[in-house]
Amino acid sequence: MIDSITIERIQSASQIYEVVSDFVTLKKRGVNYVGICPFHEDNTPSLYVSPAKNLYKCFACGEGGTAIHFVMKYEQLSYPEALQYLAKKYGIEFREIKMSNEQKQIQNIREAMFILNSFAQKTFSTNLFDTKEGQSVGLSYFRKRNFRKDIIQKFQLGYADSQRDSFTQTAIRAGYKQEYLKKTGLSIIEKNYTIDRFRERVIFPIHTLSGKIVAFGGRILKKEEKVAKYVNSLESEIYHKSNELYGIYFARQAIVKYDQCYLVEGYTDVISMHQAGIENVVASAGTALTQGQIRLIRRFTKNITVLYDRDTAGIKAALRSINLLLETGLNIKTVLLPEGEDPDSFSQKQSATSFNNYIKKNETDFVRFKVELLMQDAGNDPIKKVQILTETVYTIALIPEEITRLIYVKECSYLLDIDERLLMHNVEKKREELFLQKKKNDKLQLQKTEQQNTINNLPSLEHNLNLSFPFYEYETNIMYYVVRYGEQYFYYEYEDEGTNELISANLNVIEFIVSDLEEDEIELHYPLYRKMLKEGYEWCKKNNFIAEEYYKNHSDIKISHFAVDISTDKYIESKVFSQYKETKVNEEKLKTTKQSQINKMLLKEIPYVMLNYKNAILKHRVETINKQIKLAEKGNNFDKQKELISQLSGLLKTKKVIALRLRERIITKL
């Protein structure tokens, strides 16, 4: 754990724009910034970043929070791990306090895996440069590919030696546990044997967007029929193949700079292009392109150029995955490299300028490229022509922009020699089919998510509609004022019902609400709200306590989400002082005026909200007792009936008093 002073320093230093822009390309829109949300399949920018509030919020999927919560969600880190990440980013020294064994275990699992991967990379690098086998086998291979030493070091390339369990034993001697060797997939550990996953292979570390090593790819150099050319790390708690792109960590700044991303197939393609000065390049690393990888690219650019060699079979195999790029609204170009060249070999023969000039001269729109490629094989075969038409209809139907679809229909009707209206009809029909299928899939996914949230005891995306707790809506209204104005003091007077004397009080909002609830022996029904109010009451008298900041930065993600939802609500600015938006007054006067208006609003709204809540509770109790009276009457239980009628009479009197107070004007004094 980290002490509260350090946490406050990290919270103060962490600027939401700086943190989010490390992972997402943000564009200014008014006083805020917008970008593609990394947490769902976002086709239009729905992620809003507010430097003024120091918050992010996606108005499509509901994700939101502070810089700490963004890092937690994106990097899948615990709260302490996210604090460590930001402390390192902002150069803040840690002051740690003792953790329980359970806390250490939870925090350390992912961290231990990353640390072990870092150790593995250093070991493989040492093998490459400092051992005879590494130099003669691994380093000679990289030199044959003309990789410079600085490039080898930049990509942290290495070599795994030929011994059966060399790395495993080295790691164990260094104090690393077998549990994590197995979890990371670096070692294959069974009852009767232990071996290294990577043996006699050159090693390519795979980095996350933030530069952490999540996995490795290993290429064997000997030609053996029964041995796979490439071996990759298994999926784990920290590595999900479908969400990673090789080279993205090294490419992201160049992608943003040039607003373009080159997509290639292999590790060496990326490395050679970097060495040639072309850094805006990533690789799918031998796997079919996935939605997760596409989302990763879309955060930085909408323009992708796919580089192909002349292997027609390989191109056709990749076409379907490229369809996914069109579906998300990306602009896709394709380039065929010269005969006998791949991105690796071709970039080694070119300067960055000549390489980019070749791309500009030879790039073709993807849809046209696909149709022309398929037509080469069709000849006069009518069946193949029908297949081309079907595939073309499907491809165009995936494109979200109507104007773009119209252009493609016009062009493809000419290429395929088919009536434009007929092609458009088939495209629209296919779009309707795809829409219905997506709607069905989304419904199934929502059901699955809700079931999982129930299992994990997490709130659903629509947690503000959680009606499983009585009086949820009323309690949410109360918590709105707790979060937004919890530390604000207001002076009020009320008439004592017993003595008719005016009693004065000066409490902050949280104190007033807690006192008001305790007076009638009421507890909030929703557990999350009870926890928030209890903590707020414990903190509200401390110096510099600001309720909104406290809850937004809370380590409990459910609390922080609720606070962010309150803070980013479109009605966040009270209507009582909206009149000052257009009035030109000096800043200090505006501040004083707004504070005065807030005080008036609190005097009016807080007691009213509390009375409404109590009125709802009484109404519910009256309805319940009426039902019980009827049951007692049916059962001829007259004693019980008499007791219930007496209770009902008392409740109705109280309800009448509250109803009158709701209609009365509350006496206020500023």
Phi, psi and omega in degrees: 000161182241139184292158188297327180295316179295319179301316179298321179296318180294316179299319181291322184282330188285108178266124188301321180297315181296320183288310183295322182291349171292338186238340185224139174284121183250140177239139184290134175220101185068230179271353182251182175233150178233155179197175178284126181291129181277359188255000173204174181283088187262119180263336175235147184303114180237002177267119179252134178241123182249103177299326182296316180271348183059044183225157167240153179205129173261121182271009174257308183260349176093353180294142178188166178155199180269181176300323180298315183289328176297313179296319177303311184291313186290313184269000182055052182251158171284170179301311178298323180295321178295322176297319178298317180302312182288326176298319178294318180299320185258009175065038180260128181286140182276143168234101185263147173243164188297137177252155174288163179300321180296316178298318178299317183296315180297315183290325193274343185301301180294318180299319180296323179292319177295319179297319179295319177298322178295318177297319180298316180300316180295322178295315180295323179293319177298317177303318184294314187266334192245003178241152180298316180297317180297319180291316185285329183257300186289307184294323179296325177296314181294325179291325176297331178273005176066028176282127176287160181297320181295328178286320176301318181287324179300314181272002175058042181290158183205193181214133174258123187287178190274352181291149188301313184223036183301309182293317182303313181293322177298317181293319180295318178297329180278358175101008180275141186278147177300328180305316183278332173299323179284317181299318180284345182081008179290332180232146173257109187243115176239179182298319189260350182202160176222125179222158175283141175291321182256116179223133177055047182222148169283145190245134176242104177293145178251123186255148171284176178300332181266002174098359178284148179272118181256339185196177179223150168243136181237129180251127177279147184256340177276150178269103178231125187298321187267007181246132180296138180297318179240140172237133181240157175301147175285158175294147185209188178300333183250350185234119174234107188308321185290349182251006183241147174234131180292128176093356185298326180297321182275345188258341194301319182293320179291325178298316179294317183300314184263355182052044181201145178230128172272134179247121180236184187262317193240169179303310186292333175299313181297313185295315180296321179293322175299316181297329179278358179095009179254098191259348181274061185221140176224164180230144174281354175057050171081000179252157174295141182300138183243165178299321180298319179292323179295318178300325180297317179292318186297341178292339186246334180196159174255001186249116182234134174243120182266126182260125180242146165274190186269015178283097185300319180298318179294322179296314181298324179295331183271348187300317184296321180291331178292333176305326180299327180294319179296321183299330181267010174083016180280153176267113188250126172242155177231150178225128171267123179283163180303156180307131178082002182249148168235172182305326179297302185291321184292318181293333180289340182261358186236154167277168179300321181295312181292326178296312181294326177295320178298317180300310183299324183285328189248357182289144182231146175301139188299316183297315178297317179302315183294314181297314181296322179296315181292327181290335179300325182271341187288321183058231178256013181287113183295326180295316179295326178294321177296320178297320178297316180299315180299315181293322179293317177302315180298315182297312181294323181297337181286338186287124185287328185278128184295317182297319178298319178298318180299318180297316180294322178299316180298314182292316184287331176296325177289314181296322184266356181056056181225150181301131184298319181294322179294318179296317179297319179301315181292325178296314181294324177296317179294322178298321178296318178299315181295322179296314180296321179293319179295320179299318178295315180296320179297321179296317179296320180294321179297317178298318180296317180296316180297320178297318181292321178298322179295317180297318184272001180060040179252153177286148176286173178300329178262046185296339179282000174248022182286098185262011180287346177254135179296146176063025183301317183296318180293320181290328176295321176299318178298315183291337174302313181288328176298314182288312187284326189226020188307324184269354184285131177268145172216143184262128181217161178233144176216159184268124178291127184294333182276314186257349184064016178274150175280127179247131181260148177211148177227092183237157170278171187302315181296316180298317180299313183296315179298315180298318181295321178291317182296326180302324180253014177054048180249139171242143174300142185278326184280120186304320181298318180291322177301315180297316181296316182293319180298313180294318180300321180294324180291331186259342196293342180264359179281151181300143175064018177286125174235115188303313184299316179293320180299312184286322180297325183265014184293145180287339176280113187298330180292321178292314181296322178299315180298315181296321179293319177301319178295316185289331184257009179297142184291345176258023187301323182277121185302139180295338185293338176237019177294338180298340184275357183299320186263358182272126180272101176229162180291157188301319182294319179294319178299318180298315180295317181296315180296320180298320178297318179293323178298316179301316178298317180297317181295318178300326181276315191276318187299306178300323180297315179298319180293319178296320177301317180297312180296322178298320179295320179296315180297318179301317179296318180293321178299315179298319180296315181292323176300319177295319180293324178297317179297320178295319179295323179294317178297325181271008180055031179265082189289327178297315179296320180298317179297317179298317181292321179297322177297316178298318181297320180299316179296319180294319181294323176297314179297318180297323179295318178299314181296320179299320178294318180295327178294331181271340182282160173274127180286132180288123181236155176211124180270000000 
